[in-house]
Amino acid sequence: MLNPSAAAITGAVFMGAVALAMAVGNLVIPGYGQAFLDVVASVYPGYNAEATVAQAAIVTVYCAIDGAIAGFLLSSIYNRLAE
């Protein structure tokens, strides 16, 4: 059995870290990860894939929340199916 709380934390940290790495990479090297950031911008309201610190924070929070939800739901579904 998987622990849904641990899976939620793991998902949040992983997804948040990936989004932060892409956003910071885009700040340092213009154009880096732009395709990824454009796709993410099409999903999250308020995020427009500009290379600013505020936009990097917004995408990190959005992705961390999505990662937490996905980790919790996937582990819960797994636990139900494993019973």
Backbone torsions as a table, in degrees:
resi	resn	phi	psi	omega
1	MET	NA	141.8	178.7
2	LEU	-96.2	148.6	176.6
3	ASN	-89.3	111.0	-177.2
4	PRO	-60.4	-34.5	179.1
5	SER	-66.3	-43.7	179.1
6	ALA	-65.9	-39.2	178.1
7	ALA	-65.1	-37.3	178.1
8	ALA	-65.5	-43.7	179.1
9	ILE	-65.1	-43.2	179.3
10	THR	-62.1	-44.7	178.4
11	GLY	-62.4	-41.5	179.9
12	ALA	-64.5	-45.1	-179.8
13	VAL	-65.0	-45.7	-177.9
14	PHE	-64.2	-52.0	-177.4
15	MET	-65.6	-39.6	177.5
16	GLY	-63.2	-40.6	-179.8
17	ALA	-66.9	-39.6	178.8
18	VAL	-64.0	-46.9	-179.9
19	ALA	-63.8	-41.9	179.2
20	LEU	-63.7	-42.3	179.3
21	ALA	-61.5	-42.9	179.0
22	MET	-66.0	-43.2	-178.0
23	ALA	-67.4	-42.0	178.4
24	VAL	-68.8	-39.5	175.6
25	GLY	-59.0	-37.4	178.6
26	ASN	-70.7	-31.1	175.8
27	LEU	-68.5	-41.6	-175.9
28	VAL	-77.9	-44.7	-179.7
29	ILE	-119.9	99.2	-178.1
30	PRO	-53.6	130.8	179.9
31	GLY	96.3	-14.5	-179.3
32	TYR	-66.9	125.0	178.1
33	GLY	68.1	18.3	-175.0
34	GLN	-62.2	-38.3	179.5
35	ALA	-62.3	-43.6	177.2
36	PHE	-61.1	-46.9	-178.0
37	LEU	-66.4	-33.9	176.5
38	ASP	-66.3	-40.4	177.0
39	VAL	-63.7	-44.6	179.7
40	VAL	-63.2	-37.8	179.7
41	ALA	-64.6	-27.2	179.3
42	SER	-74.4	-14.0	-177.5
43	VAL	-99.8	-40.8	-172.3
44	TYR	-99.0	122.0	176.0
45	PRO	-69.7	141.2	179.3
46	GLY	90.5	-9.3	177.3
47	TYR	-110.6	127.1	-176.5
48	ASN	-123.7	16.7	174.1
49	ALA	62.7	27.1	173.7
50	GLU	-82.1	153.0	-178.9
51	ALA	-86.3	75.0	175.8
52	THR	-132.5	159.8	179.5
53	VAL	-65.2	-39.6	179.9
54	ALA	-62.5	-42.8	179.0
55	GLN	-67.3	-34.1	176.3
56	ALA	-64.2	-40.5	178.4
57	ALA	-66.1	-41.6	-179.1
58	ILE	-62.9	-47.4	-177.8
59	VAL	-68.1	-33.3	178.0
60	THR	-65.0	-44.7	179.6
61	VAL	-65.6	-46.1	178.7
62	TYR	-57.4	-48.2	-177.5
63	CYS	-68.5	-34.8	177.4
64	ALA	-64.9	-41.9	178.1
65	ILE	-64.0	-45.5	178.3
66	ASP	-62.6	-39.4	178.4
67	GLY	-64.3	-39.2	178.1
68	ALA	-65.5	-45.0	179.4
69	ILE	-63.2	-45.5	-179.2
70	ALA	-63.8	-43.8	178.9
71	GLY	-61.6	-43.7	179.5
72	PHE	-64.4	-48.6	-177.7
73	LEU	-65.1	-44.7	-178.8
74	LEU	-64.6	-40.1	178.6
75	SER	-69.8	-35.5	177.3
76	SER	-66.6	-42.7	177.1
77	ILE	-63.4	-43.5	178.0
78	TYR	-58.6	-45.6	-179.4
79	ASN	-62.3	-39.8	178.7
80	ARG	-64.5	-43.3	-178.4
81	LEU	-71.9	-28.7	-178.3
82	ALA	-77.2	-15.7	-178.6
83	GLU	-67.4	NA	NA
